[in-house]
Amino acid sequence: MSFLDLALVCTVALAGPLLATPRGWHLPVVLGELLAGAVLGVSGFGILDASDPTFTFLGNCGFVLVMFVAGSRVPVRDPRLRPALRTGVGRVIAVGLAATVLGYGVARLVDIPHAPLYAVLMASSSAALVLPIVDSLRLEGPALVDLIPQIAVADTLCIVLLPLVIDPDHALRAALGAAAVVMTGAVLFVALRAIENSGLRRRVHDVSEEREFAVELRVSLAAMFAMAALAVAVHVSLMLAGFVSGLVVAAVGEPRRVAKQLFAVTEGFFGPLFFVWLGAGLQVRDLVHHPSMAVLGLCLGIGAVLAHLVTLALHQPAPYAMLASAQLGVPVAAAAIGGQLGLLEPGEGAALVLGSLLVLAVTIAGGSLAARSSPRAEPEASLP
């Protein structure tokens, strides 16, 4: 990969903000980035080589940072959400049961033995998608308070389960690796909490801000990449390492200045690069050559929506059930991991992403319906 390639990636990644600019559409930035990668990658003009080692490494760095930011945006410290945790867990269980039935049905329909993977995909939610939509629409009210824990729990569980179901032959190894990453995250939380309580972090912050050292950003990146190194060593997805690191930072309390710095590093460079890289590697043409994969993508999208609509029986308003069906990190990670390890059928990775894009339309519609039927918060009172 050359500097010219890097300039090209940064340029075409602007397709993300261009598509997301119309506020009424509520489209995520990643959609344009994925499409730009697909046009210039193996399924398009072949200008970008997703198998290039440097491009792959930078893409994986972006993957870790994207999941870190997603984890850090889960408002685990918000006291309004704790009483709603029981409701959220109950809804996650209901969705999980429905997704399991649908996952096995879809696997039988397309004759691919990946039923557990499909179930996890359909049960997943995406805090990285829903929280920005909620914030931009300034939603508020009891239905929203119940929704956030549901999304956070589903996102976390599916991220942990994905390595186990995508490669069942090594499920025990993946489970032990996941436990090691989670335990390391717990140790990191205790250490950071002790530093916070001692006042050391505040003193370092004052000096860093005055001298422009960006010490907290450097420490955050060092901890996150150390977790990523552990994930690689124990054969666990980088997605888990990034998300757990983000949750730890959210639980301790991330300074606003550091949050802005990490957001800039991720959304300004590494995040767009990751999604362009992912799009460049998607075998979209295989959906044409293998029509069953297009059917798979359609079934996964419809199945995810149906699985989340079962919460209507638990008195969740339909717009918020549609919001909860949002998918991003888990399907994208499944496509990336499965492609790298050769665990997916030809075109299956593209089908997984296609399913998440179909659900995106439902998520956007749910957000619009929720905005019409719910009270709106003032900008400063919206959820982080």
N, C-alpha and C positions, 0 to 999 in steps of 0.2 A: 504494500500500500504506500502511495506517495503523498506528498503534500497537495498535489493537484487533486488526487482522489478525496483527500480530507476536505479540501475547499468545496469540491462538488457535493459531498455529503452534507456539509453545513448549508450549502445553498439550496439544495432540493428539500432539505428538512423544513425550509420556510413554508412549504406547502401545508404543513400542520397549522401554523397560525393563520394562514390565508383562509383555510376552510373553516377554522374555528372563529373567525372574526365576527360573522353575523350572529349576534347574541340570541336571536330568536331560534336558531337552529340547535343550540346547546351541544354542538359536536365537540368531542375531545380532540386535543391537538394531535394525539398519537395517530388518529385516523389518516390524516394527510401524510404523516411521516411513513406509515406503513405502505400507503399507496405509492409514494415516491420511490421507496425502496423496491417495490414489486415492479415498477415500470423500468427501473435501471438495473435490476438484478437478473437472476437466471431465467425468470419467466418473462422478462421484457427484452431490453436491448443488450443485456449482458455486459454493461459497462462496469458495474460494481460486482466484485467477486467476494461473496460472503464467506468463502472458505479460506480466504487469505488469513494467515496466522495473526498478523498485526490487527487487521480489521476485526477478527474474532475476539482477540484479547480486549480491545477497546470496547467492543460490543458487550462483553461480559462485565467489564467495569461499569458500563452504563446500566446493565441489568441490576447489579448490586445497588447502585445509587438510586435507581427508580424504586426498588422495593424498600430501600431505607427511608426515602421520603414518604412513601405510602404508609409505612409503619409509624413514622414520626407524626403523621397527621391524624392518627387514631386518637381521639380525645379521652385517653384513659384516666386523666386526672379530673375530668369534668364531673362534679358531684351530682349533677342532674341525671346522669346516665346510670349510676349504680343501682338505684331501685328498679330500673327497667331491665336489669341483666337477666332476671329469671324469665321474663316474657321473651326476651331475645333468644335465650337458650332453647326455650320451648319451641319457638318458631324454627330455629335451626334444625332441631330434631325432626320436626314434621317435614321440612323441606328435604332433609337428608333421606328420610324413608321414601318419600315420593321419588326423589332422584335415583335411588337405588333400583326401584321397580322400573322406571323409565330407562335407566342405563342398560339394564339387562335386555329390555325390549329392543332398544336401538342396536345393541350388539348382535342380537339374533337377526334383526332385519337386514343389516349390512354384512353379516357373517364375518365379523372381526372379533376375536376374543379379548376385547378391551373393555368389558362391561364395568369393572371397578373404576377405570379411568374416566369413562363417560359419566358415571354417577357422581364422581368428585367434581367434574367440570360443571355439571348441571346444578350441583348444590352450592357452588361457589358464589361469592359476592365480591365486589371490588370497592374497597374504601377509597382507592385512588381515583375512581370515577365518580362515585356517589357524593363524596364530601365536597369536591369543587362545584358540582351541580347544585347541591343544597345551599352552599355558600352564595353562589351567583344568583339563585332564586330567592334567597333570604327567607327560607322556609322556617317555620317555628310551630310549636304546639306539641301536645302529647304524642301524636302519631310519629313525629320526628324523633322525639326522645326515645321511643320504643324501637325505632328503626336502627339507630346508630349502634347499639350493642349487638343487635342481630347481625349487622354487616361485619362488625369487628370480629365476632366469634366465628362466623362462617369463613371469613377471609383467613383467619389464623389457622383454623382446623384444616381447611382444604390445602393450604400451603404446606402444612406438616404432612398431610396424607398423600400429596401428589408423588413424592419420591417413592413411596411404598407401593402405589398402585401402578405407576408407569413402568416399573421394572420389578414385577413380583418375584422373579427368580432370585433377586438380591434384596428382598423386603426386610429380612432380619438385619442385614448390614445397614440398610437405609434407616431402619428404626433406631439402631444403636447410634448411628451417626447423627440423626435428628435429635436424639436425647442429649448427645454430647454438645451440640450447638445450643440447645435450649438451656442446658445447665450452665454453659459458659456465659450465656446471656444473663442468667440469674446472678452469677458471680460478678459480672460487669455492672449490673444494676446495684448490687450491694456496695461495690467499690465507688461508683459514681455518687451514690447517695451519701456515703460517708464523707467524700470530698466536698459535696454540697453542704452538708450539715456543719462541717468544720469551718466553713467560710473561706477555704482555700480557693475554691472556684471563683468566688466574687473578687478576691484580691488579684488573682491572675487576670480575670476579666478586665478589671480597671486598668491594669498595666498594659494589657494587650490592646485595649481600645485607645488608650492614650498614645501608645507607640506604634499602633497599626501593625501588630504582630500576627493577628489572626490565629492565636494559639488554640482557642477552642475549636475552630474549624479544623486545624491540623490534628488535634487529638481525636475529634470525631471521625475523621477520615482514617486515621491510623487504627482506631478500634474497629471500624467497619471492615476495613480490608484485612485486618487480622482475623476477624470472624469469617471472612470469605476464604482466607487461606485454610482455616480449620475445616470449613465445609468441603473444600477440595480434597483435603487430606483424608477425611472420613467418608468421602464419596456421597456427599449430600448436595442438593441443589443450592446454587448461589442465592436463589430466591429466598430460601429460609434464612440464610445468614443475614441478608440485607434487611428482611422484614423484622427479624428478632432484634437486630441492632436498633432499628427505628423505634420499635416498641419500648426498648430500654430507655432510649433518649426521651421518648414521650412520657414515660412513667416518672423519670427523674425530674423532667421539666426543662425543655430546650429553650435557651435564651432566644429572644426574637431576632437578635442580630445574627446568631449562628444559623437559625432557621432560614433567614433570607440568603445567607451566603451559600448554604447547601442547596437551596432551591435554585440559586443562580448557576451554580456549578452543574447541577443535574439538568435543569430545563434549558440552560443555555448551550450545553455541549453534549454531555454524556448521554442524557436521555434521548434526544433526537437521534444521536448516532446509533444507539441501540435499536431503536425502532426502524430506522432506515436499514440497518444491517439485517434485522429480522425479516423485513419485507423483501430484501434482496435475496434472501435464501429460501423464501417460500416457493414451492413448486406449484404455482397457480395453474399452469397449463395442465397439470395432472388432473385437475377437476374436470377438464374437458375430455381428456383421454380415459379417465376413470369416472364415469357418471355416478357410480355408487358413492364416491367421495363427496360429490355435491349434495347427494341425498343425505349423507351422514351429517354434513354441516347444517343442512336445513333441519334435520331431526334434533340435533344437539341444541340449536337455537330455540326451537319450539318446545323441546323438553325442558330446558332451563326455565322458560317462562311458566309453563304448566306446573313445574315443581314448586315454584315460588308462589303461585296463585293458590296453593292449598292453604296458605295462611289466612285466606279469606274466612275459612271456617274458625279461625282463632281470633276473629274480629279485627284483622288488620285491613285498613282501607285499601282498595284496589290500586290507587296510584302509588302507594308506598310499597306494596308488594311488587309492582312493576319496577320501582326504583331498586329494590333489593335484588332483583334478578341480574343486575349489572355485572358484567364479567370483563376482566382484562388480564390481570397478572397471572392467574392460574392457566387459562388457555394458552396465553403467549408463552409461558414457561414450559408448558407441556409440549408445544410445538418446537421450541428451542432445544429442550433436553432430549426429546424423542428423536429429533433430527440429528443431533450430535452423536447420540448413542446408537443410531440405526434401529430404534425400537418400533418405529411407525411404518405403516404400509405406504406405498407411493401415493402422494396426494393427501394423506391423512392429516399432516401438519397444517396444510392449507385449509382443510375442512374444519379443524379445530378453531382456527382464527375466523373463518367464515361464520361459524356458529356464534362466536362472541360478537361479531359485527351485526348479525341479525338481532341479537338481544339488545344491542346498543340502541336500535331504533325504538324498541319497547321502553327502554330506560328513559330515553328523551321524552317520549310520549307521557310516561308516568310522571316525570318531573313537571311537565307543562300542566297536567291535570292537577297535581298537588299544589302548584302555584296558584291555580284558579280557585281551589277550594279551601286553602289554608291561610291563616293569618301570616303576615310577613314581619320578620324582625328587622330592626334597624341595622345598618351595616356593622356597627360596633358590637351589637349583641348577638351576631350570628355565631354559629359553632365554628371552632377553629378548623 
